[in-house]
Amino acid sequence: MAVERTNRDVRTLITQIADGEIMLPEIQRGYVWKASQVARLIESLYRGYPAGSLLFWKTGQPAETRGAAIGVTQALPSVMPLYLLDGQQRLTSLFRVLTDHAEAQVVFNIETEAFQNQSAATRRNKKWIKVYDVVGPEADVFAIHGELKGAGLAIPDAEIGRRLSALQKITQRDFHMEVLHDFEYEEVADIFVRVNSGGRALKTTDLALATLSARTPGFLGQLETESARWAERGYGALDVNFLIKALTLSLSTTGKRLASVAKLTAASKETVEAGWVHVHRGLARVVPLLEEKLQIPTTALVPSLAALHPLILFYGGHEEDTKIATEVENGLLYWFLAATARNRYGGASDTALTQDIRMLDAENPVPALLSNLGIRDGGISVTAGDLAGRNHQSPYLMFCYLAAVHAGATDWWDGGPISGGVDRSGKPQYSLVHPAAKLRTCGSEYSSTEINELANIVFVSEQTAKNIIGSRSPAAYMPSVGASDRAAHAIPNDPAVLEPEGYRDFLAARRALLAERITALLDRFRPDFLPKDATATSTRPPRSLVFAGYTGAGRSVLVAEAAADNQSWIGWIDPTDFEAALDAASTGLASDVPVGDEIAPLRVDDESSVTFGLGPFVIRGSLDQWRTTVKDAFEDAQPLTECPEPNDAQWLAEPEEFLLSDTGVQNAA
């Protein structure tokens, strides 16, 4: 075994990737960089900043590989390839930029020397030039220079030439390389884990993949095939990461953390294979159960996939032809719905999973699982108050959808079932009953939180939203919707609430209708041993959290307004700083975000959720939820002159966990 040290320039490395002389071993993760990260890499090369080293593995034995996300098929190598262990994100990004990949359209402002991804605005501005046009094989820098002369730049002609030359030279930048010769695959996998853990906190699934790939080459391919199988049915979130978590959970039910990587690394090859049979068998029964009995067409509706794991392990523990009693099956679905309604896995999900999975071995698992939710003597019901202030990120979005689909609701444009209204991303299509544009033009002032309430959402197609709803009030378009379908969608009958002036009464009326429908749906699966009693309510003072965007005079502010323990707290956040922190979080890196004069920690945990310490709360949500929250806040940005003054002194009490899905609501839990 030996370690070779050398250097190669960017252009040579890109050519080797195209020729198949640089390949990705199976232990590598997928490509995850965002456009902003690609732009920053190009800027670093342009400015001569260090861009890190690369680590390769060379062996005389063929190794299992995975495809590189470069947009083209690699050639068959004429020599034994180098397997890339560290540097995938950087080399893939460079390949994309230098081959004009549609998702790597990095542009350069010749005047400010800024880099970003192409946009409609940069296409119209002659000061922005595409990096590929300068460094690509057909580049005509002389012609580009001539065009820039007439763009009214505030820099001299010689400086234009210098900057274009510096941009061209990024393909000549050298990367330092270290090549491991003749190491065994298991040792290489261990090195991969050590190296990547240094630059990014590897998730449980990353470590598990490296272990499995080393122990059983080709196993990752089985996981990807299984994931693709469910993606074709609309269950795309059952990806490799989900399957690894399910496999890890299946290996043991001892210890404090069922998902511990130690259990996977300590398990024998035979144990892992048996666990995979368990998971495969469980999925084959659980997905049809969700599709047929609950009528869930896509995992995009399921707030937390963690709630599927106990179901998968329960069914995986039974042979394929084992008949599960109807009352047990319905009871498990009732538990799944109740766990979702109570956001069972919105917080520290590993702890909750440990508790729930242990209940699967009980003589009667359904009562045992429900007891973990605090449901022992009575069932659960949903009230209008539970839906107040909720938005599309709430777990109750799934329940509102199920209430409509079980009532036979159809689309108002083509008359088809709403289960067919799933967009390209796999998410159900919906619109606002009272369009935001119409509500903003009426005399009453409705906040963004009110306008985007869950009770104002109706599950209809884009065609309905465009051709029937448009910007009209429901009073204008509802006469074209049949009475039975209005009822199926839980639309109130009172004509007054269909006018913009009656919007708040509309929300109140529809919350009541939806709550009644959702409770009826829950009762369809309620076990016989649970009487239909009202659920006790908490007397704890309410907590709330609302995010809002304010803009003006070239400045934007994300405002967080929190209330807890009968006290209020207001903090100002620079959205640019926060977006940069989220970009870092997507790579597993923690950040500190300025909030006024204080610093708030943003952290990433093993479950790919992000926590943000803000005033009285430690707020937990997924990256997608955080990005959506920021986007929603600025979709209806208010004037900066109306921004409330910050009251962001350090919160003296111990911060409490607050789920991002509960933003905008009074939370007494």
Buried (B, 14 or more C-beta within 10 A) or exposed (E): EEEEEEEBBBBBBBBBBBBBBBBBBBBBBBBBBBBBBBBBBBBBBBEEEEBEEBBBBBBEEEBBBBEBBBBEEBEEBEEBBBBBBBBBBBBBBBBBBBBBBEBBBBBBBBBEBEBBBBEEEBEEBBBBBBBBBBBBEEBEBEEBBEEBEEBEBEBEEEEBBEBBEBBBBBBEBEBBBBBBEEBEBEEBBBBBBEBBEEEBBBBBBBBBBBBBBBBBBEBBEBBBEBBEBBBEBBBBBBBBBBBBBBBBBBBBBEEEBBBBBEBBBEBEEEBBEEBBEBBBBBBBBBBEBBBEEBBBBBBBBBBBBBBBBBBBBBBBBBEEEEEBEEEBBBBBBBBBBBBBBBBBBBBBBBEBBBBBBBBBEEEEBBBBBBEBBEBEEEBBBBBBBBBBBBBBBBBBBBBBBBBBBBBEBBBBBEEEBBBEBBEEEBBBBBBBBBBBEBBBEBEEEBEBBBBBBBBBBBBBBBBBBEEBBBEBBBBBBBEEBEEEBBBBBBBBEEEEBBBBEBBEBBBBBBBBBBBBBBBBBBBEBBBEBBEEEEBEEEEEEEBBBBBBBBBBEEEBBBBBBBBBEEBEBBBBBBBEBBBBBBBBBBBBBBBBBBBBEBEBBBBBBBBBBBBBBBBBBBBBBBBEBBBBBBEBBBEBBBEBEEBEEBBBEEBEEEBBEBBBBBBBBEBEE
